[in-house]
Amino acid sequence: MNKEERIKLQELITGRIDLSRRMDEDEVRERIDEQIKQESKNRHLEISERERLRKDIFHSIRQLGILQELIENPEITEIMVNGTNGIFVEKEGKLHKLAVRFDSAEKLRHVIWQITADCNRVVNEASPIVDARLPDGARVNVVLDPVAINGPILTIRRFPAKPITMEQLLHMGALTEECRNMLKKSVEDGCNILVSGGTGSGKTTFLNVLAGFIPEAERVITIEDSAELQIRNIPNLVKLETRNANVEGCTEITIRDLIKASLRMRPDRIIVGEVRGKETIDMLQSVNVGHSAMTTVHANSVRDVVSRLETMVLMGMEMPISAIRRQIASGFHLLVHLGRLRDGSRRVLEIARPLGFREGEVEMETIYRFEGAYVT
């Protein structure tokens, strides 16, 4: 049976199943098996073909269609769906184009709506861009047409089922033992740490690793756009997530709102997944009034972090540059910069300590620097 015949048969069998009422997974599989058994009386179906049909139909009804198999593949770290033009995946830091693709934009939209509905997000023509997540924590970004000219665009970044540990990073050569010991002591002492890096450099993963050093007795509050952190060593853990406004009247809840709320929740430590806008003001204020915090930011180097933070603060309020720099210098104890090398590996490229504000600049002391291959 060729691909077109299999797709037609799959659609035929799916059409016979009553999807108007809610069924659990076992009942859906029973209905699929009944229809495949009935169809096999009319045509010869190999055992392997039956199994393939069973899996594909179940995925199309209850899961994410052709994406489900990719999501379940532990070797794939990122999935990029470019409308109906093709699907690309990242394996071991390298991109590959797959032979499979969505047959229609409508099928792709159905998958997108299923993902967003499951995590209380709304995406439509009025709100064509949305960030969401899958039940396993994978991060999802959606851009619908006509904003995306070549059809609905879906990007899924997967995370390991088991969080990466510091020991694994050491084994991969991401940092040295001496560097690890210094970071461990800094986290245990309650230092304010800012992790920087480019897209795909591993900022969230590294923040999660650092969180593993937080003493169990602390009350930790995490704040994210889409919950991605996998902190498992803290019993007293509060996880907060932003919310978009929608047509049902739900008001928007921003990172700024959550940071302000967290300060009234008696936190020992605040972890903000990423600062990328006006919330930087609240982040800086919290670390300058005695709160222990960790966060991440997009930047090209440790030195660029200062200008990035300045720009984001100025998005929300007028403030003298000197005042912003003073808060950066006094608020953060360590700046950790990550990068992805040409071979796809991710490393700690530099760790610096702000020494203070002198002659209009934030003075930095480099504690650790990686000298090696070209960074992408």
N, C-alpha and C positions, 0 to 999 in steps of 0.2 A: 504494500500500500504506500503510495507516494504521499508527499506532504499535503497537497491539495485535497486528496481523498480523505486523509485523516482529519483535516480541519472540518470538512463537510460533515463527516460522520460524528465528530465531536459536537458540532453545532446541532445536529439532528437529535442526538441523545440528550443534550442539555435542554433542548426545547420540549422534550417529553416529561421532564421532571418538574413537578409543581413547586415553584419557588415563591408562591404567594403567602406561604405560612412559614414560621420560624422552625427550623429543624436543627438538632444537634449534629455534630460531625459524624457520629456513627450512623445516624439515620440517612444523612446525605450519601455516605459511602454505600449503604444498602441499596438506595434507589439507583445509584450509578451502576452497581453490580447487576441489578435486575435488568436494566436497560441494555447493558453490554451483553448479558446472557441472551436476551431476546434478539438482539441484532446478530449475534453469532449464529443463530438458526438460519438466517437469510444469506450470510456470507461467511467464508472461512476466516477466522482471526487467530493468528498465532498467539501463544501465551504471552510473549514479550509485547505484542501489539496491544493485547488486552490490558496489561499492566500500565503501558504507556498512556493509553486512553483513560484508564481509571485515574491516574495521577493528574493528567492534564485537565480533565473535566472537574475534578475536585478542586484543583487550584483555581480554575476559572470561576467556580461558584463561591467558594468559601475563603479563598486566599487571594493571592496577587497575580494570578495568571502565569504568564511566562517568566515573571520576575521572581516567583517563589523559589524556584530551583537555584537562582543566582544568589538570593538572599541567604539560603541555607548552605551555600558553599563557603567554608571557612577561609579559603584562599583568596576570595574576592573582598577587597576593602572598600571599593567604590563602584557604584553603578550609575551610568549616565545614559538616559533615554532621550534622544534627540527627535521627539515627535515620532513619526512613522518612518523616518529616514534610517534609523539604525540604533543599536545599543552598544555602548562601549563599557568595558569594565577595567578596573585597575587591579593588577596582581603583582605583588612584590615590587611596587613602585612603578610599574610599566603599564601603558594603556594597550588594550586589545579590542578590536571590533569583532562582534559576534555575528554569526550567520542568522540568528533569530531576530525578529523585530515584531512590533505590533502591526496587525493587519489593517487597523483603522484608528483614527484619532478618537473615535467614540469609545473603543475598548480601553484605550489608554486613559481617557477621562474617567471611565468607570473605576479603574484601579486607583486613580488619584483621589476621587471622591470617597472611595472606601477608606483610604489611608487617612485623609483629613477628618472624616466623620468619626473615626475610631478615637481620635485624640482631640476632639472638640475644637477643630479648626474649620474655617469656612473659606473656600476658594471658588470664585466665580468671576464674571466679567467686571463686577464692581470692585472686587479684591482679587486681582489675578496673580498676586505673588504671596506665597505663604511658606512659613517654616513649620515643620511638624516632626513627628517621630513615630517609629514603629514600636510595637509592644516590647521588642527585644532591645530597645534603646537606640536603634539606628536613626541617624539624622536625615531628614527629608527636606528638600527644597523643591518648590513647584513654581513654575512660571507658565501661565496659560496664554494661548493665542487670544487676541491678535498682538499682545505685547511681545510674545515669542513668535516671530514671523514664520518659522518652520514647524509650527504646531506645538502642542503641550510639551514642556520640557520638565523632566523629572530627574532629580539627582539624589541618590541615596548613599550616604557614607555609613558604612558598617563599623561596628566595634566588636572586639573579641567577646565571646560569651563569658570568659573569665578575664577580669581586668589584668592588664600587663603589670607586672611587678618590677620593683627596682632591680631585683636580681636578674630578671630577663634583660633589662636595659643594660646592665653591666655586662652580661654575656654577649650582647649585640655590639658592645663597644660604644654605646651612646654617651657614656661618661666614665670617669675613673672612680676607683674605690675611694680615694681621698675626697673627691668632689661629692660623692654620695654621702660620706660621713658628715661633711660640712653642712649639706642640705638637711640631713636628718636632724642634726642638732639645732639648726635654725628653725625648723618647723616645730620641734618639741619646745623650744624657747618662746614660741609665739611670735616670731618675726613676720612682718608684712612682706609678702613675696609677690612680685609681678613677673609673670611668664610671658615672653614676647616671641614672635616668629611670624613667618609668612603662612599663606594658606597651605594646609596639608603638612605642616612641620611637626605636628604632634602636640600642640599646646594643651588641648583638653586631656589627652592621655597622660601627659606629664603632670598636669595639675592633679589628676586622679591619683597618680603615683605618690606625689607629695602628700596628699591627704591621708595616705596610708601611715604616715609618721605622726599624725595628730594623736595625742594621748586619748585613750578611750573615755576618760572621765569628763571630757569637754562636751559642751552643748554646741553643735555645729549647725549652721543654717546655710543651705546652698540656694543660689538664685541663678536661674538660667532662662533663656528664651525657649529652648526645648531641652527637657531634662536628659542629660547625657552622662553626667558623672555617675560612677558606680562605686560609691563609698560604702564599704561593708564592715568596717572595723569600729564604727561609732554607734553605740546604742541610742544616744540622745541626738538623733539627726532629724532636722526639719528640711523638707525639700519644697522649694517654691518655684513656680513656673509662670511666665507671663501669659496674658490672654489678649487676643485681638478683639476689637469691637465687632459686633455682627448685627444683622438686620432684626434679630429678636430683641434687641435693646440692651444686650450685655455691653457694659462699658469696657474700654481698653484698660488693662493692667500692665504697666510698663516695668522695666528693670528699676527705674527710679522709684516707682511706688513701692516695689518689693524691698529695696534697700532701706527706705525710710521705715517701712513696717518692721523689718528685721531688727532694727535698732531698739525697738520696744519689746522684743521677744527674749531679752536676756541672753544674747549670744556670747559664747566664749570665743567663737571664731566664725567669720562670715566668708563664704567662698562664692564669688561671682564668676560664672562661667566665662564671660567676656564683657569688657566695656568697649562700646563702639560709638557712643554718642553722648547725649547730655547727662547720662547717669554717671559719667566720669566725675562730675562735680561732687555728687553724693559719696562716691567711692573715696575721693581724696579727703573729703571732710571726715568720713568715718575713720580712716587710718590716722588722721591728725588729732583725733580726740580720744585716743586710747583703745580703739577696737582693733583686734587682731584679724587680719584679712589676707586672702590670696585671690588673685584674679589673673586674667590673660588679656592681651591686646595684640592686634596686628601691627607689626613694625618690621623694618628691614635690619635693624641692629639695635644694640643697647642704647647707643647715642640717639638714635631716631625716636626712641620711646618718649623722650621728653617733649619733642615737638609734636608727636602724635597726641599725647595727653593734653598739651596746650590747645591744640586745634579743637579737640573734642569738648574741652571746658568752655571755650569761646563760642561753641554752638549753642550753649545754654544760657550764658550770661557774660556781660562785659566785666572783665577783671584784668588788672595789670599783669603783664607777663611775669614780672618779678615775683608777684604774689603767688602765681601758679607754680613757678619753679621752686619757690621756698617750700610750698606744700609737698611737692614731689620729693624734694631732697630730705625733708624731715619725716614724710609719711611712710616711705618704703625703705626697708632694710636691705633687700636683695633684688636685683633684676637678673632674670635668667633668660637668655636668648637661645632659641632653638632654630635649626635649619635642616632642610632636606638636601642631601648631596646628589650628585649626578647618578650615582648607582642606586638611588631610591632609598638609601638608609637615612635615618634621622638621628641627629646628634645634638648634644648641648654644645653650642659654639662659643658661648661666653657667659660668665657670671661676673657681675659687677656690683660694687657697693657704693651708694651715694655717700659722699663724704660731707656734703653741705652745700650751701649757696655762697659762692664767692665770685666777685667781680661780674655779677649779672648772669652767671652760668651755674648749672648744677655740676659740681665737680665729682668725677667718678674714679673709683679705684678698681681695676680689673683684677679679679681673684683667680679666674680660670679662663683660658682661651684655647680653643681647638685649632690647630694648624693642620690643614689637610686638603682634601680634594675640593674641587669647585662646587659651590653651592648653587642649586637651581633657584 
